[in-house]
């Protein structure tokens, strides 16, 4: 079946790509404290980071949190990536949004895959974009550039304020500033007039009112251990548990989602990345007739007559 074949491929790629976090990391360079001379207190987020989890949102310790999977793995109790059935009873969802999530789950329960931005090779909106297991951050004086390992997606975050009028785009209008030891990214204007407009694997919808605030910080283990434990309980990690001998910094991303058109309240989640100092394999994404959703929405170009 497509689901099993894709899962097997995913596990193989994740195991290979995740080997960097399965080994003790070499010590960080002593000069990696700042982005440029004289820029004291600006943390250095540059480099490759990997989370390696599916799904990827870490629920908060308390308070409103993301939609999670109603189906669980029998061996660990974690989210069953092979059967994505979003919890449509989550009180963050407005009734119409809950119905969308419920219908997606019914497709999964019928043994089918439904299309999403990742399996259809479309640009992924924030925060769906966090699905990519590996991400490289480049810090420039006027912008932050994020390179993602799958489907060659690039996100650009400007170090300025939003314009008076925002033109909707695939990743939205993202601007940032430093707040002490944190990088704060504010995103609005995520395109809604597009196929597969969802913010997670469960098909959770969003509207033009979507507002995402992310807070990036470098942390030691003690600061992230609770989040790591919540992540281990909720999410499947194809490459295996986090290396207990990991000695490097963790990249903690805490984010808040607001959308008065789809949600009843703002809600929060987080991501925990480990530094990856090895090369990362790029994962190409291409439409094909042997992919997901029984090729129903593959979107492969066709011609009625040969062009040669």
C-alpha positions in Angstrom: 0.0 0.0 0.0 1.1 3.6 -0.6 1.0 4.4 3.1 3.3 1.5 4.1 5.7 2.2 1.2 5.9 5.8 2.0 6.4 5.1 5.7 9.2 2.7 4.9 10.9 5.3 2.7 10.5 7.9 5.4 12.0 5.7 8.1 15.0 5.0 5.9 15.6 8.7 5.1 15.1 9.7 8.7 17.5 7.1 10.0 20.2 8.3 7.6 19.5 12.0 8.0 19.1 11.7 11.7 22.5 10.1 12.3 23.9 13.5 13.2 21.8 13.7 16.3 22.6 10.1 17.2 26.2 10.9 17.8 27.9 13.2 20.3 28.4 16.6 18.7 31.8 18.2 18.5 32.3 21.2 20.7 30.9 24.5 19.4 33.4 27.0 18.1 34.4 29.5 20.8 33.8 32.4 18.4 30.2 31.5 17.7 28.7 33.8 20.3 27.7 36.7 18.1 26.7 37.2 14.5 29.2 40.0 13.9 31.8 42.0 15.9 30.2 44.5 18.2 26.7 42.9 18.0 26.7 41.9 21.7 23.8 40.0 23.0 22.7 38.8 19.6 22.6 34.9 19.7 24.1 32.9 16.9 21.3 30.7 15.5 23.3 29.9 12.3 23.8 26.3 11.2 21.7 23.2 10.7 19.1 22.1 13.1 17.0 19.0 13.2 13.9 17.9 15.2 13.2 14.5 13.6 9.6 14.1 14.8 6.2 13.3 13.2 4.0 15.1 13.7 6.1 17.9 15.0 4.2 20.2 17.3 5.0 19.8 21.0 1.8 20.5 23.1 2.2 22.9 26.0 2.3 21.7 29.6 -1.0 23.5 30.1 -3.5 25.7 28.3 -4.9 25.6 24.8 -2.7 23.5 22.4 -2.7 22.2 18.9 -4.8 19.5 17.4 -3.3 16.1 18.1 -3.8 12.6 16.7 -6.8 10.5 18.0 -5.0 7.3 16.8 -2.0 6.1 18.7 0.7 3.5 18.2 0.1 0.3 20.1 3.8 -0.1 21.0 4.5 3.4 22.4 1.2 5.3 22.6 2.6 8.0 20.4 0.8 9.5 17.4 0.3 7.0 14.7 1.7 8.6 11.6 0.1 5.9 9.4 -3.4 6.9 10.5 -3.8 10.7 10.8 -7.1 11.4 12.6 -7.1 14.9 14.1 -8.9 15.4 17.4 -11.8 17.5 16.1 -13.1 17.8 19.7 -10.2 20.1 20.6 -12.0 23.3 22.0 -9.6 25.6 20.0 -11.6 24.7 16.9 -14.5 26.7 15.7 -17.4 24.4 14.6 -16.7 24.7 10.8 -12.9 24.1 11.4 -13.7 21.0 13.6 -15.9 19.7 10.7 -13.0 20.0 8.3 -10.6 18.1 10.6 -13.3 15.4 11.2 -13.8 14.8 7.5 -10.0 14.5 7.0 -9.9 11.9 9.8 -12.7 9.9 8.1 -10.7 9.7 5.0 -7.8 8.3 7.0 -10.1 5.8 8.8 -11.2 4.6 5.3 -7.6 3.6 4.6 -6.9 6.5 2.2 -4.5 9.3 2.1 -5.7 12.9 1.7 -3.5 15.4 0.0 -1.6 18.0 1.9 1.1 20.6 1.0 3.9 18.1 1.8 2.8 15.1 -0.1 1.6 17.2 -3.1 4.9 19.2 -3.3 3.2 22.6 -2.7 4.7 25.4 -0.7 3.9 24.8 3.0 2.3 27.6 5.1 3.5 28.5 8.5 3.4 26.6 10.8 3.0 23.5 8.6 6.4 24.5 7.3 7.9 23.2 10.6 7.3 19.7 9.3 10.7 19.7 7.6 12.9 17.7 9.9 16.0 19.7 9.1 16.4 23.5 8.8 19.4 25.7 8.2 19.4 29.2 9.5 21.5 32.0 7.9 21.7 35.2 9.9 22.3 38.3 7.8 22.2 42.0 9.0 18.9 42.7 7.3 17.2 39.3 7.2 17.1 35.7 8.4 17.0 33.0 5.8 15.7 29.5 6.6 16.6 26.7 4.2 14.5 23.5 4.5 15.8 20.0 3.6 12.6 18.8 1.8 11.3 20.2 -1.4 13.9 23.0 -1.4 11.7 25.5 0.4 13.2 28.9 1.4 11.7 31.2 4.0 12.9 34.8 4.3 12.4 36.9 7.4 13.1 40.6 7.2 14.5 42.6 10.1 12.0 45.3 9.9 8.2 46.0 10.4 5.3 44.8 8.4 4.3 47.2 5.6 1.0 49.1 5.9 -0.5 46.8 3.3 0.5 43.2 3.2 0.3 41.2 0.0 -0.6 37.5 0.9 2.1 35.0 0.0 2.9 31.3 0.4 4.9 31.7 3.6 3.3 35.0 4.6 5.0 38.4 5.5 7.5 37.5 8.2 9.4 40.2 10.1 11.7 39.8 13.1 13.6 41.5 15.9 15.8 40.5 18.7 14.5 40.5 22.2 17.4 39.9 24.5 18.6 36.4 23.9 15.6 35.6 21.7 14.7 36.0 18.0 11.0 36.9 17.6 9.4 36.4 14.3 5.9 37.8 13.5 4.1 36.4 10.5 0.8 37.6 8.9 -0.6 37.5 5.3 -0.3 33.7 4.7 -2.0 33.0 1.4 -5.4 31.3 1.8 -6.4 31.2 -1.9 -4.4 28.1 -2.6 -4.8 24.3 -2.6 -4.2 22.4 0.6 -4.6 25.4 3.0 -3.9 23.8 6.3 -1.5 24.4 9.2 -0.8 20.7 10.2 -1.1 17.1 8.9 -4.6 16.8 10.3 -6.0 19.3 7.8 -6.6 22.1 10.4 -7.7 25.1 8.3 -6.8 28.7 8.7 -8.1 32.0 7.4 -6.7 35.4 6.2 -6.6 36.4 9.9 -3.9 33.9 10.8 -1.1 35.4 12.9 1.9 33.4 14.0 4.4 34.6 16.6 7.6 32.6 17.0 10.3 32.9 19.7 13.6 31.3 19.1 16.1 30.7 21.9 19.3 28.7 22.5 18.8 26.5 25.6 20.6 24.0 27.7 19.0 20.6 28.5 17.5 21.7 31.8 15.5 24.4 30.1 14.0 22.0 27.5 13.8 18.6 29.2 10.1 19.0 30.0 9.3 19.8 26.4 11.5 16.9 25.2 9.5 14.6 27.5 6.2 15.9 26.1 7.5 15.5 22.6 8.5 11.9 23.3 5.1 11.1 24.6 3.2 12.7 21.7 5.3 12.4 18.5 6.9 9.5 16.7 10.7 9.9 16.0 11.6 7.7 13.1 15.4 7.9 13.8 14.9 6.8 17.4 15.1 8.7 20.8 17.2 11.8 21.2 20.8 10.9 21.9 21.2 11.0 25.7 24.9 12.0 25.2 24.0 15.1 23.2 26.1 18.0 24.7 25.3 20.9 22.4 22.7 23.6 22.6 19.1 23.1 21.8 17.1 25.4 19.7 13.7 26.0 21.3 10.9 27.5 19.3 7.8 28.6 21.1 5.0 29.8 19.0 1.5 31.2 19.4 -1.2 30.9 16.8 -4.1 33.4 16.5 -6.9 33.2 14.0 -10.3 34.6 14.9 -11.7 33.1 11.7 -10.8 29.5 12.6 -10.0 29.2 16.3 -11.9 30.1 19.4 -8.8 31.2 21.3 -5.1 31.7 20.7 -3.1 28.5 21.4 0.5 27.6 21.8 3.0 24.8 20.9 6.7 24.5 20.6 9.5 22.8 18.7 12.8 21.5 20.0 15.7 21.2 17.5 19.1 19.7 18.0 22.2 21.0 16.3 23.4 18.9 13.4 27.0 19.4 12.4 27.1 16.8 9.6 26.0 17.2 6.0 22.3 16.8 5.4 20.7 15.0 2.5 18.3 17.1 0.5 14.9 15.4 -0.1 13.4 16.1 -3.6 9.7 16.3 -4.0 8.1 15.7 -7.4 4.6 15.0 -8.6 4.3 11.4 -9.8 1.5 8.9 -10.5 2.8 6.5 -7.8 2.6 9.0 -5.0 -0.1 9.8 -2.5 -3.9 9.9 -2.5 -4.0 7.2 -5.2 -2.9 9.9 -7.7 -6.3 11.6 -7.5 -4.7 15.0 -7.0 -1.2 14.4 -8.2 -1.5 17.2 -10.7 0.9 15.6 -13.2 0.9 17.5 -16.5 -0.9 15.7 -19.3 -1.3 16.1 -23.0 -4.0 14.8 -25.4 -1.4 14.3 -28.1 2.4 13.9 -28.1 4.4 17.0 -28.5 7.3 15.4 -30.5 
